[in-house]
């Protein structure tokens, strides 16, 4: 695809040199507390050389929108 779209090799990102974070609720160890606490934080996302960045933050929204569309089309 890169060649087809005219990208040069030096314009491509090296998947081993990038990090991608998703803002989400997760269990986090906070200094001074004995157990993990659920809070909003940045979580490291998986980056696959073939499929790209795992953007699970969109999954929940897509699922909700699909459910709403199904109810509109097929009735609840």
N, C-alpha and C positions, 0 to 999 in steps of 0.2 A: 504494500500500500504506500509506503514511504516513497519508493521509487516512482510509482504511478502518479503520486501527487506532487512530485518534484522536490521532495525534501533532500537536503544534502546530509551526508553521514555526520558531519560536525554539528548539525542541528538536532540530532536525536539525543534523547536522555538515556543515560546508562542506568538501568533499573537497580543495579547494585550500589549506586551513589545517591539515590533519592530516598526520602522518607515522607510518608503521607499520614496525616493524623485526622481522625474523625472526632468531632465533638459529640459526646454521648454520656449517658448516665452509666456509671460503673462503680464497682467496689474498689476503694482506694485505701491504702494504709496511710494514715495521717500520723505524723510525729506526735508522740505523747499519748496516743490512744492505744489500747491493747488489742482492739479488733478493727477490721476494715469497716469503713463507712461508705454508704452509697451516696455519690455526689456527681455533679457534672464535671467532666474532665476531658482531656484529649487522650485518645487511645490510638496506638499505632495500628495502621491498616496494613493488610497484606498487599504486596505489589507483585503481580505475576508477569513474567517475561512475555507470555503469550496473550493473556486476557486483560492485562492492565491492572488498574487500581480497584480494589474491592471497596465499593461505595455503599456499604450496608445501611448508611444513614437514609438512603432513599427507599430502601425496601419497605419499611413500615408505611411510609406515605403512599407508595405505589399500591400496597395491599389495601389500604383504606380506600383509596380512589377506585380501585377495581371493585371492591365490595359495594360502594355507593353506585357505581355505574351498573353493576349487575341488578341492584334493587330497582334502579330507574327503568332498565330495559325489561327485566323479567318479573318485577314486582317483589314485594317482601313477604 
